[in-house]
């Protein structure tokens, strides 16, 4: 017997929260009932994609500004039922008014 699950995003709700410093951004994505090794995380200069097929979760963020996707300080960790994605900005010192295009 197969089971189905459904993800509902209500209007006005965001799949993530974010913060920034002069040199970096931190994206917090609520995600639970999954191990980090089972989460596919992909980022480029202009995009962050998080996919966890085991819980039917996907988040795609088109950045308003570029990040330095190959910077060695970039990191991802799963803590307290949320995924934390730390990324270095391509242009340091610019305050982002919003995360997405």
Protein Blocks (a to p, Z undefined) as FASTA:
>chain_A
ZZdddddddehiafbdcdddfkbccdddddehiafklpccdddfkbccdddfknopacdd
ddfbdcdfkbfkbccddeehiacdddddfbghiacfbfbZZ
